[in-house]
Amino acid sequence: MPRIRPDFMKSPFFVDEPGNWHLKPGAPKEMQEEFEEYMQSLNDTEEPGTINGNRISYP
């Protein structure tokens, strides 16, 4: 089953440096919020609906 990538990862504001993901200055506020929420969720491995910090969505 393919993973669904968050929308911010498809944006030109997203910088995918190994070990240093970040958004470029000027990223829309909504994108900044989505990015911060996603990055925070990676630290929450015991949250229901996650496996090793990855959110699992069911059909």
HELIX and SHEET records of a PDB file:
HELIX    1   1 ASP A    7  LYS A   10  5                                   4    
HELIX    2   2 LYS A   29  ASN A   43  1                                  15    
SHEET    1   A 2 PHE A  14  GLU A  17  0                                        
SHEET    2   A 2 ASN A  20  LEU A  23 -1                                        
SHEET    1   B 2 THR A  50  ILE A  51  0                                        
SHEET    2   B 2 ASN A  54  ARG A  55 -1                                        
END                                                                             
